[in-house]
């Protein structure tokens, strides 16, 4: 069964070797935003012959092809997620590294109003919130 990323590669004409297929499948199955080292560790569980250099090259290719999104969250290694049509923002726990994806319509509207206030039409944005989980 093909992964979402594998399907996107085919749609975009990105050649898929067996190793790239494994990397695509592992990345598609990720429920978090792994960095390359984390992705390599997961890929190694499937095929120990895949080198970290291959993972780096493949992630870069997928990013340049518009298949993966790269996130440079403050003070961390770059993290990656599958690029989807739907927009979302991120809340990052600076202690645990947990990343929560969210959409908030009030924030979306406020960002448009701020752009309009300064005479701009908003065409894109990225919002990253950093916090520490409150004790219950």
N, C-alpha and C positions, 0 to 999 in steps of 0.2 A: 504494500500500500504506500502510495506517495505521500510525502509530507507537504504542508502548505508551502514551505520554502522551496521544495523541489518543484512544485507546480509553477511557482513564480519564476524560477530559473528557466524552466522550459518556455514560459510565456515571453520572457525577455531574451531568449536565445543564449543563455549562459550554459556552456558545456558542463555536463555533470559527469565526473569520473566517479568510480565506486567510492573513493574516499570522500569526495564532496557530497555524495548522496548521504553518507553516514553523518557527516557534519550537519547537513541540512536537516536530517531527521532528528538528531539530538537537539539542535537549536529549536526546531518546531515544537518539540515536546517540552521545552523549558517553560516553567511557570514563573520564572524570575527573570532577571536581567543579568545573565552571566558575563563576567569578563573573559578574556581569551584563555587565561589559565584554568578557570573553572570549566569552561567549555572543553578544553583539552583533556582535563581529568575525566569528564563524562564520556568523551569520545574514546578515550583509551580503554574504558571498560568494555566498549564494543569491539574495538580493533586496536590492539597494542602497536601495530605497525605504522599508525598515522602519527607523524611527527608534529611537534608544536609549531614548527615553521609552516607546515601545510595548513594547520588550523589558522594561523595568522594570515597567510595568503588568501585562504578561502573567505575568511571573515571580511577582509579588505575588499575582495572581489564582490561579495554579496552587498557590502555597503555601497561601493561605487556603482553597482547595478540598481540601486534603489530597492533592495530586498530587505536589508537590515538597517536599523537606525542606530547610530552611535550616540551614546550619552557620556559626557564628561562631567559626572557628578563631582562636586567639590571635594578635592583631596583624595580621590579614588582613581583606580585604574579605569580606563574606558569600559563601559558596559554596553551590551547590545540587546536589542529586541527586534522581533519581526516588525517590519514597517507595514502598518495597516492603514486602511482608508480613514478610519475613525480617529479623531483627535482625542488626546487625553493628556493630563498633567501628572506630575509625580510629587509624592511626599516621601522624603527619605529620612529614615531614622538614623541619626548620626552615631548612635551607639551600636545598634545591631546590624546596620546596613540594609535592613528591610526596606523595600521600595513598594509603595502603594500607588497604584494607578487610580486616577479619579477624573470625573468630569463634573464641573459645577457651573450650571447655567448662569448664575449670578456673577461669577468671576468672568465668564466669557463676555457677558454684556458690559461689565465694568471696563474690561480691557478695550472694547470697541469705543466706549464713551471717552476714555482717556485719549485714545488716538484721535478721535473726532475733535475733542477739546483743543488739541494742539494742531489741528488742520490736516490730519492724516487719515487715510483709509487703511485699516488694519488688514494686512495680507497674510500674516503668519505670526506666530508667537510660540514661546516655550516657557512654561512655568515650572519651576522646581522649588518646592518648599522643604526646608530642613528643620527637623525637630527631634525632641526626645520624648518618648512615650511617658505619659503621666502615670504615676502610681495609682492604682485603684483603691 
